[in-house]
Amino acid sequence: MPLVRVRGPDGAWVASASVEIVALGMLQDRGYSDANGWFAVKQALFEPAVVVARKGDLAGRAVAEPPGAGDMTTPVVVELQGCGAIRGVVVDGAGNGPISSASVCAVPSGTRPRSLSRASRAAIAVEAQADELGRFELRGLRPDTEYRLHAVVRGHLGEPQGVLAVASSADEPIDSVPLTTIEVFPVCGALVQFIDAASGRVLPDSFSQSARLSLEGQPGELLPLEGLALDELELPESVASGNQAEGLRAFLFSMRDADHPREPLILSVEAPDFLPARANLVLSPLSPSMEVVPVSLQSAVGAMHPITLRIQGFPKDPPAPLPSPCQVHLDLEGRGTRSLYVALDEANEVHLMLPQGTHRVRFEAGGGAVVLPSRESGGWKSFAVAEPCSVELLWPPNLQGVVLDVRDADGIPEYGALGLLWTTAAGDGRKDVDHASRILQSAVLSNAPYWLPGLAAGRYEFWLDQRMSGPGYRIEIPEAGTVRVKLVRPRPTAR
């Protein structure tokens, strides 16, 4: 099993240091070093893992780089060093002064975690609890580094983009660190499920992709369902990622005063295959006890049937989740074509509700790099709907592709959302490339390592986050298999 050892600034091995192991953006193991500084990881590692150790005001990070077999016998030594800190106070943005017992987390400003939920931020966040006067101290931060601060407490959330603050220098006394103020605001809203009135079935998450939803007289800023809001509602990330068979839609509003509206909101729904509908939504404070409001919809095209689009032959142990979004294109008999942005669920399925008829479907992943059925077979599969059924699409075996192992300037794997653009590259230098004639595609990658399947053999040019910004990265895709490439990104500078 992998071994970790923690060493202090004086060169001595450190006992009772807290140790966390994060791989694939998720917390894998945690505990404390023994009397001689040793910590044994309970499982083999098959991907680079971040090892974080802390004791008092000291902290350190290292990377466990497993060999191909996944067993690691050479110990990873984590060197503890002095850290920076941020301190501040959480206040009620509605004007009621400091607010007690808020949970505060700090995320490096240069990273973009997938959703900021507990699972996504495990690799990169430092967290603290505010006291009864709203005061907090975040320690163990990288000195002189900019962070985004987020806070949540009893149905109150801070601004979605967070508050920027720079950690102190390692030798700066905590009492001299200036205070950062985080405002949190009351959040209220409603959770909605759409129901097919004839069958009583809950419409899947994909329904919302084709529906036009509008609100009359919304009372505040509409917030996305992600991150700390998911935590407060005690909902899994899958609700936000759009891969659930029973769709759940949240309408959450950040309020600038303490009173949430007593009058219901009017939700208007216009969707293909259904008659227009209006529903009253009674808003309640953000909490796990929020009731789900059913909104019943009448079909305009006869009986609707649940359809499971199943991807057969998808790799049992893929290098990473598929790039998002995936797309489902539907050519419905007598009703034209439509496209939906979707995500595969844990069983590699997409859930739809469709009317009776003979329809066609096409599935695309990786910004169009993978098309099911293949373009060679016309790119469409026909299927008949008369009752609930499954439609199977075969994932191509042995796809070429690339796995991007993206590291920061210190060699630490980056976790979170990453914008990727790629194009075929001609010639050996940028001067030989005709920008106007190149095919450019893009994808959003959600967690390290970043996997892009389905690229034909050849030379490609990649950009991360910004289109055509900087020299990019040249990568050669082999005739068979998937190549793994390590990319080191420059250190972001504090503003």
C-alpha positions in Angstrom: 0.0 0.0 0.0 1.2 3.6 -0.6 3.2 5.2 2.3 3.3 8.8 3.3 5.7 10.5 5.8 5.4 14.0 7.2 8.5 16.1 7.9 8.7 19.4 9.7 10.7 22.5 8.8 13.4 21.4 11.3 13.9 18.1 9.4 12.2 16.0 12.2 9.4 13.6 11.4 6.1 14.9 12.6 3.6 12.9 14.7 -0.1 13.5 14.8 -0.2 15.5 11.6 -3.6 15.4 9.8 -3.2 13.7 6.4 -5.7 13.8 3.5 -5.4 11.9 0.2 -7.3 13.2 -2.8 -7.5 11.5 -6.1 -9.8 12.1 -9.1 -11.0 15.2 -7.3 -12.4 13.2 -4.4 -11.3 12.5 -0.9 -9.9 9.0 -0.8 -8.5 8.6 2.7 -7.7 10.7 5.8 -6.2 10.2 9.2 -3.1 11.1 11.3 0.6 10.3 11.1 2.0 8.0 13.7 4.8 8.7 16.2 7.4 8.4 13.5 5.5 10.5 10.9 4.2 7.6 8.9 0.7 7.3 7.3 -0.3 4.2 5.4 -2.9 4.8 2.6 -5.5 2.1 2.7 -5.8 1.5 -1.0 -3.6 1.4 -4.1 -3.6 4.5 -6.2 -4.1 4.4 -10.0 -4.1 8.1 -10.6 -1.8 10.9 -9.3 -3.0 11.8 -5.8 -2.6 15.0 -3.8 -1.3 14.4 -0.3 -2.1 17.3 2.1 -0.7 17.3 5.6 -1.3 19.9 8.4 -0.3 20.5 12.0 -1.0 23.7 13.8 0.1 26.6 11.5 2.1 24.4 9.3 1.0 22.7 6.1 2.4 21.0 3.0 1.4 19.2 -0.2 3.0 16.5 -2.3 1.9 14.3 -5.2 1.9 10.6 -5.1 2.7 9.4 -8.7 1.8 5.7 -8.9 3.5 3.4 -11.4 1.3 1.6 -13.9 0.6 -1.3 -11.6 -1.0 1.1 -9.1 1.2 0.0 -6.2 3.5 2.6 -4.6 6.4 1.4 -2.4 8.5 4.6 -2.4 7.3 6.8 0.4 5.9 10.3 -0.4 7.4 12.8 1.9 5.3 15.9 2.7 7.4 18.9 3.8 5.5 21.1 6.3 6.1 24.8 5.9 4.7 28.0 7.3 1.4 29.1 5.8 -0.6 32.1 5.1 -4.0 32.9 6.6 -7.2 34.9 5.9 -9.4 36.1 8.7 -12.7 37.9 8.5 -16.3 38.1 9.6 -19.6 36.8 8.1 -22.4 39.3 8.1 -26.1 39.2 7.2 -26.4 41.1 3.9 -29.9 42.1 4.9 -28.4 44.5 7.4 -28.7 42.4 10.6 -25.0 42.5 11.6 -22.7 39.5 12.1 -24.2 36.0 11.7 -23.0 33.1 13.8 -21.7 29.6 13.0 -21.4 30.0 9.3 -19.3 27.5 7.3 -16.6 29.2 5.3 -14.4 27.7 2.6 -11.5 29.2 0.6 -10.7 28.0 -2.9 -7.7 29.3 -4.9 -9.0 31.9 -7.3 -7.2 30.3 -10.3 -9.2 27.0 -10.0 -12.7 26.3 -11.0 -14.1 23.3 -9.0 -16.9 21.4 -10.7 -19.6 22.6 -8.5 -18.1 23.6 -5.1 -20.1 20.8 -3.4 -18.3 19.0 -0.6 -17.2 16.2 -3.0 -15.8 18.6 -5.6 -14.0 20.9 -3.3 -12.3 18.2 -1.2 -9.0 18.5 -3.1 -8.6 22.2 -3.0 -10.6 24.0 -0.3 -9.6 25.0 3.2 -12.6 25.3 5.5 -13.4 26.9 8.9 -16.4 27.5 11.1 -17.3 31.1 12.2 -17.8 31.7 15.9 -20.9 33.2 17.6 -19.8 36.7 16.4 -19.3 35.7 12.8 -15.5 35.7 13.1 -13.4 33.1 11.2 -9.8 32.3 10.6 -8.7 30.2 7.6 -5.2 28.8 8.2 -3.0 26.5 6.2 -3.3 28.6 3.0 -0.6 29.2 0.5 1.2 32.4 1.4 0.5 35.5 -0.7 -2.1 33.6 -2.8 -5.5 34.9 -3.9 -8.5 32.9 -2.8 -12.3 33.0 -3.3 -14.2 32.8 -0.1 -17.7 31.2 0.1 -20.0 31.0 3.1 -23.3 29.3 4.0 -25.4 29.3 7.2 -29.0 28.4 7.9 -30.5 29.0 4.5 -28.2 32.0 3.8 -25.6 32.0 0.9 -22.9 34.4 -0.1 -22.4 35.7 -3.6 -22.1 32.9 -6.1 -18.7 34.2 -7.3 -17.4 34.4 -3.8 -15.3 37.2 -2.2 -11.6 37.7 -3.2 -9.0 37.8 -0.5 -5.2 37.3 -0.5 -3.6 35.0 2.2 -1.0 36.6 4.4 2.7 35.9 4.2 4.0 33.0 6.2 5.7 35.1 8.9 2.8 37.6 9.3 1.1 37.4 12.7 -2.5 36.4 12.5 -3.6 39.5 14.4 -2.2 41.8 11.8 -4.1 40.2 8.9 -6.8 42.6 7.7 -10.4 41.4 8.1 -12.4 40.3 5.0 -16.2 40.7 5.1 -18.4 38.0 3.6 -22.0 39.0 3.1 -24.6 36.2 3.1 -28.2 36.7 2.1 -31.4 34.8 2.8 -32.2 32.3 0.0 -35.7 31.1 -0.7 -37.2 29.1 -3.6 -39.1 26.1 -4.7 -38.1 22.6 -5.9 -40.2 21.4 -8.9 -40.9 18.0 -10.6 -42.8 18.0 -13.9 -45.4 15.2 -14.2 -47.0 13.7 -17.2 -50.7 14.0 -16.2 -51.9 10.9 -18.2 -49.4 8.4 -16.8 -48.5 10.1 -13.5 -44.8 9.6 -14.4 -42.2 12.2 -13.4 -40.6 13.6 -16.5 -36.8 13.0 -16.7 -34.2 15.8 -16.3 -33.9 15.9 -20.1 -37.4 17.4 -20.3 -36.1 20.7 -18.9 -33.6 21.0 -21.7 -36.4 21.3 -24.3 -38.9 23.3 -22.2 -39.2 27.0 -22.0 -39.7 28.0 -18.4 -40.4 31.5 -17.3 -41.2 33.2 -14.0 -43.5 36.1 -13.4 -42.3 38.7 -10.8 -39.2 36.8 -9.5 -38.3 38.3 -6.1 -34.5 38.4 -6.3 -31.4 37.2 -8.1 -31.9 33.7 -9.5 -29.1 31.4 -8.3 -27.8 28.2 -10.0 -28.3 24.9 -8.2 -24.7 24.0 -7.4 -22.1 24.0 -4.7 -23.1 25.2 -1.3 -26.8 25.3 -2.3 -26.6 21.5 -3.0 -25.0 21.0 0.5 -27.8 23.0 2.2 -30.5 21.0 0.4 -28.6 17.7 1.0 -28.9 16.9 -2.6 -26.3 14.9 -4.7 -24.3 16.5 -7.4 -26.2 14.4 -10.0 -29.2 16.7 -9.6 -27.2 19.6 -10.9 -25.4 17.7 -13.6 -28.6 16.7 -15.3 -28.4 12.9 -15.4 -31.4 11.8 -13.3 -34.3 9.7 -14.4 -36.6 11.7 -12.2 -35.9 15.4 -13.0 -35.7 17.9 -10.2 -35.6 21.6 -11.0 -34.8 24.2 -8.4 -35.7 27.9 -8.5 -33.6 29.6 -5.8 -33.5 33.4 -5.2 -31.0 35.4 -3.2 -33.0 38.0 -1.2 -31.8 41.5 -0.3 -34.0 41.7 2.7 -34.9 39.3 5.4 -38.5 38.6 4.4 -39.2 36.0 1.7 -42.3 36.6 -0.5 -45.6 35.4 0.9 -47.3 35.5 -2.5 -46.7 32.5 -4.9 -44.7 32.9 -8.0 -46.2 32.1 -11.4 -44.3 29.5 -13.4 -45.1 29.3 -17.1 -44.2 26.1 -19.0 -44.0 25.7 -22.8 -42.6 22.4 -24.0 -42.7 20.3 -27.1 -45.4 17.6 -27.0 -47.3 19.3 -24.1 -49.9 21.9 -23.7 -48.8 25.2 -22.2 -49.3 25.3 -18.4 -49.1 27.7 -15.5 -48.4 26.8 -11.9 -48.2 28.6 -8.5 -45.0 28.1 -6.7 -45.0 29.0 -3.0 -41.5 29.9 -2.0 -39.9 28.7 1.3 -36.5 29.3 2.9 -33.6 27.2 1.6 -33.4 24.0 3.7 -33.4 20.2 3.4 -37.1 20.3 4.4 -38.2 22.1 1.3 -41.1 20.2 -0.3 -41.0 19.2 -3.9 -43.9 20.8 -5.9 -45.4 18.7 -8.6 -46.4 20.5 -11.8 -48.8 18.5 -14.0 -48.6 18.7 -17.8 -51.1 17.5 -20.4 -49.8 15.8 -23.5 -50.7 17.4 -26.8 -49.6 14.4 -28.9 -51.2 11.4 -27.2 -49.6 8.9 -24.8 -46.0 9.6 -23.7 -43.6 6.8 -23.0 -40.3 6.6 -21.0 -37.4 5.8 -23.2 -34.0 4.7 -21.9 -31.1 5.5 -24.3 -28.4 3.0 -23.2 -24.7 3.3 -24.3 -23.5 -0.3 -24.6 -19.8 -1.1 -24.4 -18.8 2.1 -22.6 -15.4 1.5 -20.9 -15.9 -0.2 -17.5 -13.0 1.9 -16.1 -12.9 5.1 -18.2 -9.9 7.4 -17.6 -12.4 10.1 -16.5 -16.0 11.2 -17.0 -17.0 12.1 -20.6 -16.5 15.7 -21.5 -19.7 17.7 -21.2 -22.2 18.5 -22.5 -23.2 15.4 -24.5 -25.9 15.9 -27.0 -28.9 13.8 -28.1 -30.4 14.7 -31.4 -34.0 13.5 -32.1 -35.8 13.3 -35.4 -39.4 12.6 -34.3 -41.9 11.3 -36.8 -44.1 14.1 -38.0 -42.7 16.6 -35.4 -39.3 17.6 -36.8 -35.9 17.5 -35.1 -34.7 18.8 -31.7 -31.5 18.6 -29.7 -30.9 18.1 -26.0 -27.9 18.6 -23.8 -27.6 15.7 -21.5 -25.3 13.8 -19.2 -24.9 10.0 -18.8 -26.0 8.6 -15.4 -24.1 6.0 -13.4 -25.4 3.3 -15.6 -24.4 5.1 -18.9 -28.0 5.9 -19.7 -30.0 8.9 -20.8 -33.7 9.1 -19.9 -36.3 10.6 -22.2 -40.1 10.8 -22.6 -41.3 10.5 -26.2 -44.7 10.1 -28.0 -45.7 7.1 -30.1 -44.1 6.8 -33.5 -41.0 5.7 -35.4 -38.2 8.1 -34.5 -34.5 8.5 -35.1 -31.7 9.3 -32.6 -28.1 10.3 -32.6 -25.8 10.7 -29.6 -22.7 12.9 -29.6 -19.9 13.2 -27.0 -16.7 15.1 -26.6 -17.7 18.1 -28.7 -18.6 15.9 -31.6 -15.5 13.7 -31.4 -17.7 10.6 -30.8 -20.9 10.1 -32.8 -23.3 7.2 -32.1 -24.2 5.5 -34.4 -21.0 6.2 -36.4 -21.0 8.7 -39.2 -20.1 5.9 -41.6 -23.5 4.3 -40.9 -25.4 7.6 -41.4 -25.2 8.8 -37.9 -28.8 7.9 -37.0 -30.6 4.9 -35.4 -34.3 4.3 -36.0 -36.6 3.0 -33.2 -40.3 2.5 -32.7 -42.1 3.8 -29.6 -45.4 2.2 -28.6 -44.6 1.5 -25.0 -41.7 2.0 -22.5 -38.5 0.8 -24.2 -34.8 0.9 -24.4 -32.6 2.0 -27.3 -29.1 0.7 -27.4 -26.1 2.5 -29.0 -22.8 0.8 -29.3 -19.7 2.6 -28.0 -16.8 2.1 -30.5 -14.1 -0.2 -29.1 -10.4 0.9 -28.9 -11.0 4.6 -29.6 -7.9 6.8 -30.0 -7.9 9.8 -27.8 -6.0 11.8 -25.2 -5.9 12.1 -21.5 -4.7 15.5 -20.3 -2.9 15.3 -17.0 -3.1 19.1 -16.1 -0.8 20.3 -13.4 -0.2 23.7 -11.7 3.2 25.4 -11.5 4.1 23.2 -8.5 3.2 20.0 -10.2 -0.1 19.5 -8.3 -3.0 18.0 -10.4 -5.7 20.5 -11.1 -9.2 19.5 -10.3 -12.4 21.2 -11.6 -14.0 22.5 -14.7 -11.7 23.2 -17.6 -12.6 24.7 -20.9 -10.9 22.9 -23.8 -10.6 23.8 -27.5 -8.9 21.7 -30.1 -8.2 21.7 -33.8 -6.3 19.7 -36.3 -2.9 21.3 -36.8 -1.0 21.6 -40.1 2.8 22.0 -40.5 5.4 22.3 -37.8 4.7 25.8 -36.7 1.9 28.2 -36.2 2.9 30.3 -39.2 2.1 27.2 -41.4 -1.5 27.0 -40.0 -4.4 28.5 -41.9 -6.6 29.6 -39.0 -9.5 30.3 -41.3 -9.7 26.8 -42.7 -9.3 24.8 -39.5 -12.1 22.9 -37.8 -12.4 24.0 -34.2 -14.3 22.0 -31.6 -14.7 22.4 -27.9 -15.7 20.6 -24.7 -16.0 21.3 -21.0 -14.0 18.9 -18.9 -15.3 18.4 -15.4 -12.6 16.6 -13.4 -9.0 15.5 -13.6 -7.7 13.7 -15.5 -9.3 15.2 -18.5 -10.3 12.7 -21.1 -11.2 13.4 -24.8 -12.0 10.2 -26.7 -12.6 9.7 -30.4 -9.9 11.8 -31.9 -8.6 10.3 -35.2 -4.9 9.7 -35.4 -2.9 12.9 -36.2 -1.6 16.1 -34.8 -3.8 18.4 -32.8 -3.4 21.8 -31.1 -5.1 22.4 -27.7 -6.0 25.5 -25.8 -7.1 25.5 -22.2 -9.8 28.0 -21.1 -9.2 30.7 -23.8 -9.7 30.4 -27.5 -6.6 30.8 -29.6 -4.8 32.3 -26.5 -1.1 31.7 -26.3 0.8 29.1 -28.2 -1.4 26.2 -27.2 -0.1 22.6 -26.9 0.8 20.3 -29.8 -0.2 16.7 -29.3 0.2 13.7 -31.5 -2.6 11.1 -31.4 -1.4 7.6 -32.2 -3.0 5.2 -34.7 -4.4 3.1 -31.8 -5.0 3.6 -28.2 -5.0 6.7 -25.9 -2.0 8.9 -25.2 -1.6 10.5 -21.8 0.0 14.0 -21.8 1.1 16.1 -18.9 0.5 19.8 -19.2 1.9 22.4 -16.8 0.1 25.6 -16.4 1.7 28.9 -15.2 1.0 30.1 -11.7 -1.9 32.7 -11.6 -0.9 36.1 -10.2 -2.7 37.9 -7.4 -4.6 41.0 -8.5 
